[in-house]
Amino acid sequence: MAADTAVVQALSAQTSDGSAAANILRQFCRYLAVAYLLSAVGLSGAVAMSTDVVPVWWTVASMVSIYGPAVVMFASSFRRTDVEWVRWAATSLVIGYGLTIATWPLVWNGDQLDAGHGMWFSQFNGFVAATAGLIWRMRWSLPYLAYVVVSVQFVNDAVRTSAYNNPVMTEIAWSFCLTVMPFAVAVAAMRSGRVLDATRTRSVRAAAETAASVARASERSRFDALTHDGVMSTLLAAARLPMSDALIRQAADTVDKLDVLESGATGATEFGVVAALTEFRGMAAEVDDAVRIRASVPPDVGDQRYPGDVVRTMSAAAAEALRNSVQHAGSDARRTVRVVADSDLLQVSVSDDGVGFNPRTVPANRLGLAVSIRGRMDQLSGGAAEITSSPSTGTTVSLSWKRP
């Protein structure tokens, strides 16, 4: 179970590092912020001209409400921790632009501009509509799109001299043609990001469920094996043979193993020395019945306890090392598992006298060593893994954990 849990944690880490929707929002808002700031330079003449028909204070306030959030939006788009600042800045910009349009009739002095561009804020309503599409759902962003497209055309029709005006409905139609495409791209991009995030979440959940299923199946297999190899053999020996010290030790060992299973060792928060050795023995028996554990336990650490995740992770990594040995060491290879349990140290080594290999020649895409062994141990604070091997001299995988 530790192996599958490690995979799920890795998937979760990738997901929480930055969702697809958040990354799309950062990128789009960064480019839009650049477009806003460039428009401030390009429209400086139009802004100055607009002060002939509206107060200067209103012009300054409108520019601050639009370009101020654009600056914050650009700067905060480089933050990798979250996108809340980006979202709030974009929301402030969209609302500020809407208020600029809504309050313009209240401050207009009735004069007209002898210019074809009209009011300065009418020149980038497509950018604002796209920004709304990024931060709001369709039920809010689509009405906003209609509002900014239609309203600015009525503003321009009122403020421009008749020589520059076309029928207002024609202007609205052209404005829709120019703004709908960037708006649709923004909406589609955010929707794709949310779908990808949902897919990742389902994948992580499915991996977790699979891990739990595999763990349950493994526990059932261990229980069946213990019932056959321990309970049944002990009962048969007791029925056929006279009482002996060997039979007593066999019965006591079987009871200890049953106690570990009954207590739910796979979910235990701590393992005693006996429970840890039982976990390692069960691991070895699952992979290779011929392997026996050689344990070294000083007399004064009999009551020592180890974190549950440490024991389970080392057991899973050792199991992977054993499986690799069974598959690659050769049919005649002999394997040994040694355990050293000390007060602040736990070591497990898996050795064989098989064909061996050169660790430097292992391709990067072979994940058995990198992920299932080293990767697991690297997740433990104080954990380490060392792999020693060369052709024709066998292989030793040494796992160690030192209490922080």
HUVEN-V913478 format. One record per residue. RES is the residue in one small letter. PHI is phi in whole degrees, 0 to 359 (none if undefined). Layout:
{{RES,PHI} {RES,PHI}}
//
This chain:
{{m,none} {a,299} {a,298} {d,291} {t,298} {a,297} {v,296} {v,298} {q,297} {a,295} {l,297} {s,296} {a,296} {q,296} {t,290} {s,285} {d,297} {g,165} {s,288} {a,297} {a,298} {a,294} {n,294} {i,296} {l,299} {r,301} {q,295} {f,298} {c,294} {r,296} {y,292} {l,295} {a,298} {v,299} {a,297} {y,299} {l,292} {l,293} {s,294} {a,298} {v,285} {g,292} {l,259} {s,301} {g,294} {a,294} {v,295} {a,298} {m,294} {s,293} {t,291} {d,286} {v,241} {v,224} {p,297} {v,295} {w,299} {w,292} {t,299} {v,297} {a,297} {s,294} {m,295} {v,296} {s,291} {i,259} {y,279} {g,299} {p,299} {a,297} {v,296} {v,297} {m,298} {f,294} {a,296} {s,285} {s,291} {f,268} {r,286} {r,264} {t,283} {d,204} {v,242} {e,296} {w,295} {v,299} {r,296} {w,293} {a,296} {a,296} {t,297} {s,298} {l,296} {v,298} {i,293} {g,300} {y,293} {g,298} {l,291} {t,300} {i,294} {a,292} {t,268} {w,303} {p,299} {l,285} {v,249} {w,293} {n,271} {g,92} {d,286} {q,238} {l,260} {d,268} {a,208} {g,282} {h,280} {g,72} {m,287} {w,299} {f,286} {s,279} {q,274} {f,224} {n,295} {g,294} {f,299} {v,291} {a,297} {a,296} {t,298} {a,297} {g,296} {l,284} {i,255} {w,243} {r,290} {m,301} {r,293} {w,254} {s,287} {l,292} {p,299} {y,296} {l,304} {a,298} {y,297} {v,288} {v,290} {v,284} {s,295} {v,293} {q,288} {f,291} {v,298} {n,294} {d,296} {a,279} {v,269} {r,273} {t,291} {s,299} {a,296} {y,257} {n,264} {n,255} {p,307} {v,299} {m,292} {t,295} {e,298} {i,296} {a,298} {w,297} {s,296} {f,299} {c,301} {l,278} {t,258} {v,294} {m,297} {p,298} {f,298} {a,295} {v,297} {a,297} {v,297} {a,295} {a,296} {m,293} {r,294} {s,297} {g,297} {r,293} {v,296} {l,296} {d,297} {a,296} {t,295} {r,299} {t,298} {r,296} {s,295} {v,296} {r,296} {a,295} {a,296} {a,295} {e,294} {t,296} {a,300} {a,296} {s,296} {v,297} {a,296} {r,296} {a,296} {s,296} {e,295} {r,297} {s,296} {r,295} {f,294} {d,298} {a,296} {l,294} {t,298} {h,287} {d,280} {g,257} {v,295} {m,296} {s,294} {t,293} {l,295} {l,296} {a,296} {a,295} {a,283} {r,258} {l,245} {p,289} {m,298} {s,212} {d,297} {a,297} {l,293} {i,297} {r,297} {q,296} {a,295} {a,295} {d,295} {t,294} {v,297} {d,300} {k,295} {l,295} {d,297} {v,297} {l,295} {e,295} {s,280} {g,70} {a,299} {t,294} {g,249} {a,293} {t,277} {e,217} {f,238} {g,282} {v,299} {v,296} {a,295} {a,294} {l,296} {t,295} {e,299} {f,292} {r,296} {g,297} {m,300} {a,297} {a,294} {e,295} {v,272} {d,211} {d,298} {a,280} {v,278} {r,237} {i,273} {r,253} {a,252} {s,236} {v,231} {p,300} {p,300} {d,273} {v,243} {g,299} {d,263} {q,293} {r,234} {y,235} {p,303} {g,299} {d,292} {v,294} {v,296} {r,294} {t,294} {m,295} {s,295} {a,294} {a,293} {a,295} {a,298} {e,295} {a,297} {l,296} {r,299} {n,300} {s,295} {v,299} {q,281} {h,240} {a,284} {g,111} {s,292} {d,265} {a,290} {r,253} {r,242} {t,222} {v,242} {r,244} {v,236} {v,242} {a,244} {d,240} {s,299} {d,239} {l,215} {l,225} {q,232} {v,226} {s,235} {v,243} {s,235} {d,216} {d,250} {g,277} {v,288} {g,70} {f,195} {n,260} {p,303} {r,289} {t,267} {v,288} {p,300} {a,295} {n,275} {r,274} {l,270} {g,303} {l,283} {a,291} {v,259} {s,287} {i,247} {r,297} {g,300} {r,297} {m,293} {d,295} {q,288} {l,272} {s,290} {g,93} {g,271} {a,204} {a,223} {e,229} {i,243} {t,241} {s,196} {s,203} {p,304} {s,73} {t,242} {g,85} {t,221} {t,229} {v,250} {s,252} {l,247} {s,217} {w,221} {k,250} {r,298} {p,298}}
//
